[in-house]
Amino acid sequence: MITIILIIHVILAICIICAVLLQKSEGGGLGIGGSSSAGGGFMTARGTANFMTKLTAFLGACFFLTSIILALLSNQNSSSISKEVEKSIETNSPKEPSVPIGN
């Protein structure tokens, strides 16, 4: 289960990187279609920017959700460090203090 979610998490990270890099800083998005005249192309610059913004927000929300799921699943499978340290101290420390008997 963790492996599948981790793979989805990595794919989402790559998709977020690609979506952010495809956006222009001026808000032009991909700029598909060239001009913004009536019937001038597939999508206007504003429509592309809105789509890329919504896509990035959706991918970010999914990434956040998979991060929370992975944190919850990893918490169930492993014990905390403090418990491990307490166990090692209990096993390594003697139960009764040694007192020198003969002087």
OpenMM code with the backbone's topology and positions (N, CA, C; nanometers):
from openmm import Vec3, app, unit

residues = "MET ILE THR ILE ILE LEU ILE ILE HIS VAL ILE LEU ALA ILE CYS ILE ILE CYS ALA VAL LEU LEU GLN LYS SER GLU GLY GLY GLY LEU GLY ILE GLY GLY SER SER SER ALA GLY GLY GLY PHE MET THR ALA ARG GLY THR ALA ASN PHE MET THR LYS LEU THR ALA PHE LEU GLY ALA CYS PHE PHE LEU THR SER ILE ILE LEU ALA LEU LEU SER ASN GLN ASN SER SER SER ILE SER LYS GLU VAL GLU LYS SER ILE GLU THR ASN SER PRO LYS GLU PRO SER VAL PRO ILE GLY ASN".split()
positions = [
    Vec3(0.0820, -0.1193, 0.0000),
    Vec3(0.0000, 0.0000, 0.0000),
    Vec3(0.0864, 0.1257, 0.0000),
    Vec3(0.1887, 0.1277, 0.0852),
    Vec3(0.2765, 0.2440, 0.0914),
    Vec3(0.3508, 0.2617, -0.0407),
    Vec3(0.3906, 0.1522, -0.1025),
    Vec3(0.4640, 0.1600, -0.2278),
    Vec3(0.3794, 0.2239, -0.3376),
    Vec3(0.2536, 0.1857, -0.3460),
    Vec3(0.1647, 0.2412, -0.4493),
    Vec3(0.1455, 0.3910, -0.4265),
    Vec3(0.1218, 0.4304, -0.3023),
    Vec3(0.1014, 0.5724, -0.2724),
    Vec3(0.2305, 0.6500, -0.2956),
    Vec3(0.3442, 0.5894, -0.2645),
    Vec3(0.4721, 0.6562, -0.2879),
    Vec3(0.4972, 0.6780, -0.4371),
    Vec3(0.4612, 0.5809, -0.5196),
    Vec3(0.4761, 0.5963, -0.6645),
    Vec3(0.3857, 0.7084, -0.7153),
    Vec3(0.2613, 0.7125, -0.6672),
    Vec3(0.1694, 0.8198, -0.7051),
    Vec3(0.2247, 0.9546, -0.6591),
    Vec3(0.2841, 0.9572, -0.5405),
    Vec3(0.3420, 1.0792, -0.4845),
    Vec3(0.4551, 1.1320, -0.5733),
    Vec3(0.5421, 1.0436, -0.6190),
    Vec3(0.6534, 1.0843, -0.7052),
    Vec3(0.6017, 1.1332, -0.8404),
    Vec3(0.5023, 1.0644, -0.8953),
    Vec3(0.4444, 1.1070, -1.0236),
    Vec3(0.3805, 1.2448, -1.0096),
    Vec3(0.3109, 1.2680, -0.8986),
    Vec3(0.2511, 1.3998, -0.8749),
    Vec3(0.3583, 1.5075, -0.8636),
    Vec3(0.4687, 1.4763, -0.7986),
    Vec3(0.5774, 1.5739, -0.7856),
    Vec3(0.6332, 1.6117, -0.9227),
    Vec3(0.6514, 1.5138, -1.0095),
    Vec3(0.7016, 1.5406, -1.1442),
    Vec3(0.6009, 1.6227, -1.2239),
    Vec3(0.4720, 1.5910, -1.2085),
    Vec3(0.3684, 1.6663, -1.2795),
    Vec3(0.3598, 1.8108, -1.2309),
    Vec3(0.3769, 1.8321, -1.1011),
    Vec3(0.3759, 1.9690, -1.0483),
    Vec3(0.4931, 2.0485, -1.1048),
    Vec3(0.6089, 1.9868, -1.1095),
    Vec3(0.7268, 2.0546, -1.1647),
    Vec3(0.7015, 2.0942, -1.3097),
    Vec3(0.6467, 2.0027, -1.3885),
    Vec3(0.6187, 2.0319, -1.5294),
    Vec3(0.5129, 2.1408, -1.5433),
    Vec3(0.4093, 2.1355, -1.4624),
    Vec3(0.3019, 2.2354, -1.4718),
    Vec3(0.3533, 2.3742, -1.4357),
    Vec3(0.4386, 2.3835, -1.3363),
    Vec3(0.4922, 2.5139, -1.2976),
    Vec3(0.5877, 2.5669, -1.4045),
    Vec3(0.6684, 2.4790, -1.4618),
    Vec3(0.7632, 2.5241, -1.5640),
    Vec3(0.6938, 2.5642, -1.6942),
    Vec3(0.5771, 2.5108, -1.7217),
    Vec3(0.5055, 2.5469, -1.8441),
    Vec3(0.4355, 2.6816, -1.8348),
    Vec3(0.4179, 2.7323, -1.7155),
    Vec3(0.3502, 2.8605, -1.6988),
    Vec3(0.4472, 2.9748, -1.7246),
    Vec3(0.3935, 3.0806, -1.7847),
    Vec3(0.4727, 3.2017, -1.8009),
    Vec3(0.4565, 3.2869, -1.6769),
    Vec3(0.5551, 3.3668, -1.6486),
    Vec3(0.5494, 3.4488, -1.5280),
    Vec3(0.4502, 3.5639, -1.5421),
    Vec3(0.4173, 3.6035, -1.6644),
    Vec3(0.3233, 3.7131, -1.6838),
    Vec3(0.1793, 3.6665, -1.6733),
    Vec3(0.1562, 3.5408, -1.6551),
    Vec3(0.0201, 3.4891, -1.6495),
    Vec3(-0.0306, 3.4490, -1.7854),
    Vec3(0.0562, 3.4369, -1.8834),
    Vec3(0.0146, 3.4014, -2.0174),
    Vec3(-0.0049, 3.2526, -2.0370),
    Vec3(0.0395, 3.1712, -1.9442),
    Vec3(0.0267, 3.0270, -1.9581),
    Vec3(0.1081, 2.9773, -2.0755),
    Vec3(0.0554, 2.8785, -2.1455),
    Vec3(0.1256, 2.8223, -2.2598),
    Vec3(0.1194, 2.9127, -2.3818),
    Vec3(0.0196, 2.9962, -2.3890),
    Vec3(0.0066, 3.0840, -2.5043),
    Vec3(-0.0385, 3.0106, -2.6288),
    Vec3(-0.1112, 2.9033, -2.6123),
    Vec3(-0.1590, 2.8274, -2.7271),
    Vec3(-0.2620, 2.9109, -2.8015),
    Vec3(-0.2511, 2.9180, -2.9294),
    Vec3(-0.3505, 2.9880, -3.0096),
    Vec3(-0.3037, 3.1223, -3.0601),
    Vec3(-0.1963, 3.1739, -3.0113),
    Vec3(-0.1405, 3.2974, -3.0647),
    Vec3(-0.2136, 3.4224, -3.0236),
    Vec3(-0.3234, 3.4556, -3.0907),
    Vec3(-0.3926, 3.5818, -3.0621),
    Vec3(-0.5191, 3.5552, -2.9816),
    Vec3(-0.5741, 3.6629, -2.9284),
    Vec3(-0.6953, 3.6492, -2.8491),
    Vec3(-0.8178, 3.6954, -2.9276),
    Vec3(-0.8105, 3.6973, -3.0590),
    Vec3(-0.9246, 3.7399, -3.1394),
    Vec3(-1.0311, 3.6305, -3.1394),
    Vec3(-1.1499, 3.6665, -3.1829),
    Vec3(-1.2612, 3.5708, -3.1832),
    Vec3(-1.2300, 3.4570, -3.2790),
    Vec3(-1.2324, 3.3361, -3.2283),
    Vec3(-1.2059, 3.2192, -3.3114),
    Vec3(-1.0617, 3.2090, -3.3546),
    Vec3(-0.9712, 3.2706, -3.2816),
    Vec3(-0.8313, 3.2761, -3.3220),
    Vec3(-0.7494, 3.1565, -3.2796),
    Vec3(-0.8099, 3.0536, -3.2252),
    Vec3(-0.7291, 2.9391, -3.1866),
    Vec3(-0.8014, 2.8508, -3.0887),
    Vec3(-0.7275, 2.7559, -3.0384),
    Vec3(-0.7851, 2.6581, -2.9461),
    Vec3(-0.8271, 2.7233, -2.8151),
    Vec3(-0.7340, 2.7912, -2.7509),
    Vec3(-0.7625, 2.8584, -2.6244),
    Vec3(-0.6949, 2.9944, -2.6251),
    Vec3(-0.7544, 3.0880, -2.5578),
    Vec3(-0.6903, 3.2181, -2.5446),
    Vec3(-0.5815, 3.2102, -2.4393),
    Vec3(-0.5010, 3.3148, -2.4322),
    Vec3(-0.3924, 3.3169, -2.3338),
    Vec3(-0.4489, 3.3145, -2.1928),
    Vec3(-0.5581, 3.3875, -2.1720),
    Vec3(-0.6186, 3.3904, -2.0387),
    Vec3(-0.6775, 3.2539, -2.0032),
    Vec3(-0.7417, 3.1881, -2.0975),
    Vec3(-0.7983, 3.0554, -2.0725),
    Vec3(-0.6920, 2.9527, -2.0397),
    Vec3(-0.5796, 2.9616, -2.1093),
    Vec3(-0.4688, 2.8701, -2.0824),
    Vec3(-0.4101, 2.8954, -1.9442),
    Vec3(-0.3969, 3.0217, -1.9081),
    Vec3(-0.3426, 3.0550, -1.7763),
    Vec3(-0.4362, 3.0065, -1.6662),
    Vec3(-0.5652, 3.0244, -1.6850),
    Vec3(-0.6612, 2.9761, -1.5857),
    Vec3(-0.6558, 2.8252, -1.5726),
    Vec3(-0.6457, 2.7562, -1.6864),
    Vec3(-0.6367, 2.6102, -1.6837),
    Vec3(-0.5112, 2.5653, -1.6110),
    Vec3(-0.3982, 2.6263, -1.6413),
    Vec3(-0.2726, 2.5858, -1.5782),
    Vec3(-0.2737, 2.6174, -1.4286),
    Vec3(-0.3365, 2.7267, -1.3899),
    Vec3(-0.3466, 2.7605, -1.2479),
    Vec3(-0.4312, 2.6578, -1.1745),
    Vec3(-0.5432, 2.6222, -1.2336),
    Vec3(-0.6307, 2.5227, -1.1703),
    Vec3(-0.5641, 2.3859, -1.1678),
    Vec3(-0.4923, 2.3505, -1.2741),
    Vec3(-0.4215, 2.2224, -1.2780),
    Vec3(-0.3138, 2.2167, -1.1699),
    Vec3(-0.2394, 2.3255, -1.1548),
    Vec3(-0.1344, 2.3298, -1.0531),
    Vec3(-0.1944, 2.3198, -0.9126),
    Vec3(-0.3060, 2.3878, -0.8903),
    Vec3(-0.3717, 2.3815, -0.7592),
    Vec3(-0.4228, 2.2406, -0.7308),
    Vec3(-0.4806, 2.1762, -0.8311),
    Vec3(-0.5304, 2.0389, -0.8143),
    Vec3(-0.4151, 1.9427, -0.7851),
    Vec3(-0.3069, 1.9540, -0.8614),
    Vec3(-0.1913, 1.8670, -0.8387),
    Vec3(-0.1297, 1.8915, -0.7011),
    Vec3(-0.1259, 2.0180, -0.6595),
    Vec3(-0.0727, 2.0503, -0.5273),
    Vec3(-0.1575, 1.9912, -0.4158),
    Vec3(-0.2902, 1.9969, -0.4318),
    Vec3(-0.3800, 1.9388, -0.3309),
    Vec3(-0.3632, 1.7872, -0.3237),
    Vec3(-0.3504, 1.7235, -0.4390),
    Vec3(-0.3285, 1.5780, -0.4402),
    Vec3(-0.1941, 1.5424, -0.3775),
    Vec3(-0.0912, 1.6221, -0.4052),
    Vec3(0.0407, 1.5998, -0.3463),
    Vec3(0.0344, 1.6132, -0.1945),
    Vec3(-0.0373, 1.7145, -0.1470),
    Vec3(-0.0538, 1.7364, -0.0036),
    Vec3(-0.1267, 1.6184, 0.0601),
    Vec3(-0.2304, 1.5690, -0.0053),
    Vec3(-0.3078, 1.4561, 0.0459),
    Vec3(-0.2222, 1.3292, 0.0533),
    Vec3(-0.1452, 1.3011, -0.0519),
    Vec3(-0.0597, 1.1818, -0.0485),
    Vec3(0.0499, 1.1965, 0.0570),
    Vec3(0.0958, 1.3196, 0.0818),
    Vec3(0.1957, 1.3412, 0.1879),
    Vec3(0.1385, 1.3057, 0.3243),
    Vec3(0.0161, 1.3485, 0.3498),
    Vec3(-0.0480, 1.3182, 0.4777),
    Vec3(-0.0712, 1.1679, 0.4917),
    Vec3(-0.1172, 1.1035, 0.3852),
    Vec3(-0.1422, 0.9587, 0.3892),
    Vec3(-0.0124, 0.8830, 0.4149),
    Vec3(0.0952, 0.9224, 0.3476),
    Vec3(0.2238, 0.8553, 0.3695),
    Vec3(0.2739, 0.8758, 0.5115),
    Vec3(0.2532, 0.9938, 0.5678),
    Vec3(0.2958, 1.0195, 0.7059),
    Vec3(0.2169, 0.9334, 0.8034),
    Vec3(0.0866, 0.9212, 0.7811),
    Vec3(0.0044, 0.8390, 0.8705),
    Vec3(0.0391, 0.6914, 0.8591),
    Vec3(0.0640, 0.6438, 0.7378),
    Vec3(0.0973, 0.5024, 0.7199),
    Vec3(0.2355, 0.4699, 0.7758),
    Vec3(0.3295, 0.5605, 0.7615),
    Vec3(0.4633, 0.5321, 0.8142),
    Vec3(0.4643, 0.5371, 0.9660),
    Vec3(0.3760, 0.6153, 1.0250),
    Vec3(0.3668, 0.6230, 1.1701),
    Vec3(0.3153, 0.4916, 1.2288),
    Vec3(0.2305, 0.4219, 1.1577),
    Vec3(0.1759, 0.2952, 1.2067),
    Vec3(0.2763, 0.1817, 1.2003),
    Vec3(0.3674, 0.1857, 1.1039),
    Vec3(0.4581, 0.0735, 1.0815),
    Vec3(0.5847, 0.0775, 1.1655),
    Vec3(0.6197, 0.1905, 1.2211),
    Vec3(0.7452, 0.1977, 1.2947),
    Vec3(0.7219, 0.2562, 1.4335),
    Vec3(0.8081, 0.2149, 1.5246),
    Vec3(0.7987, 0.2698, 1.6589),
    Vec3(0.8838, 0.3957, 1.6670),
    Vec3(0.8614, 0.4735, 1.7693),
    Vec3(0.9335, 0.5994, 1.7815),
    Vec3(1.0770, 0.5743, 1.8277),
    Vec3(1.1602, 0.6717, 1.8087),
    Vec3(1.3009, 0.6605, 1.8457),
    Vec3(1.3158, 0.6517, 1.9968),
    Vec3(1.2322, 0.7253, 2.0700),
    Vec3(1.2441, 0.7228, 2.2161),
    Vec3(1.2140, 0.5841, 2.2716),
    Vec3(1.1193, 0.5122, 2.2127),
    Vec3(1.0896, 0.3755, 2.2577),
    Vec3(1.2058, 0.2821, 2.2282),
    Vec3(1.2695, 0.3004, 2.1138),
    Vec3(1.3849, 0.2172, 2.0791),
    Vec3(1.5009, 0.2433, 2.1747),
    Vec3(1.5232, 0.3681, 2.2122),
    Vec3(1.6318, 0.4020, 2.3050),
    Vec3(1.6020, 0.3435, 2.4424),
    Vec3(1.4771, 0.3530, 2.4880),
    Vec3(1.4400, 0.2961, 2.6179),
    Vec3(1.4605, 0.1452, 2.6193),
    Vec3(1.4257, 0.0786, 2.5100),
    Vec3(1.4466, -0.0673, 2.5016),
    Vec3(1.5938, -0.1013, 2.5108),
    Vec3(1.6779, -0.0280, 2.4384),
    Vec3(1.8209, -0.0596, 2.4399),
    Vec3(1.8821, -0.0302, 2.5762),
    Vec3(1.8348, 0.0728, 2.6462),
    Vec3(1.8855, 0.1022, 2.7805),
    Vec3(1.8446, -0.0078, 2.8770),
    Vec3(1.7207, -0.0555, 2.8669),
    Vec3(1.6732, -0.1613, 2.9564),
    Vec3(1.7478, -0.2917, 2.9343),
    Vec3(1.7789, -0.3253, 2.8107),
    Vec3(1.8472, -0.4517, 2.7843),
    Vec3(1.9957, -0.4449, 2.8190),
    Vec3(2.0567, -0.3276, 2.8096),
    Vec3(2.2005, -0.3162, 2.8338),
    Vec3(2.2351, -0.2837, 2.9787),
    Vec3(2.1423, -0.2303, 3.0543),
    Vec3(2.1755, -0.1934, 3.1919),
    Vec3(2.1549, -0.3134, 3.2845),
    Vec3(2.2434, -0.3282, 3.3845),
    Vec3(2.2257, -0.4387, 3.4794),
    Vec3(2.1061, -0.4121, 3.5703),
    Vec3(2.0407, -0.5188, 3.6125),
    Vec3(1.9210, -0.5047, 3.6958),
    Vec3(1.9559, -0.4663, 3.8395),
    Vec3(2.0615, -0.5230, 3.8934),
    Vec3(2.1044, -0.4914, 4.0289),
    Vec3(2.2426, -0.4291, 4.0242),
    Vec3(2.2632, -0.3268, 4.1032),
    Vec3(2.3964, -0.2667, 4.1025),
    Vec3(2.4984, -0.3620, 4.1645),
    Vec3(2.6165, -0.3642, 4.1078),
    Vec3(2.7214, -0.4525, 4.1616),
    Vec3(2.7981, -0.3793, 4.2710),
    Vec3(2.8101, -0.4447, 4.3866),
    Vec3(2.8798, -0.3881, 4.5012),
    Vec3(3.0010, -0.4770, 4.5284),
    Vec3(3.1175, -0.4172, 4.5434),
    Vec3(3.2346, -0.5020, 4.5744),
    Vec3(3.2189, -0.5627, 4.7144),
    Vec3(3.2354, -0.6953, 4.7232),
    Vec3(3.2131, -0.7649, 4.8480),
    Vec3(3.3417, -0.7750, 4.9296),
    Vec3(3.4471, -0.8257, 4.8697),
    Vec3(3.5694, -0.8478, 4.9448),
    Vec3(3.6664, -0.7330, 4.9321),
    Vec3(3.7183, -0.6892, 5.0485),
    Vec3(3.8169, -0.5822, 5.0485),
    Vec3(3.9460, -0.6310, 5.1001),
] * unit.nanometer
topology = app.Topology()
chain = topology.addChain("A")
for resn in residues:
    res = topology.addResidue(resn, chain)
    for name in ("N", "CA", "C"):
        topology.addAtom(name, app.Element.getBySymbol(name[0]), res)
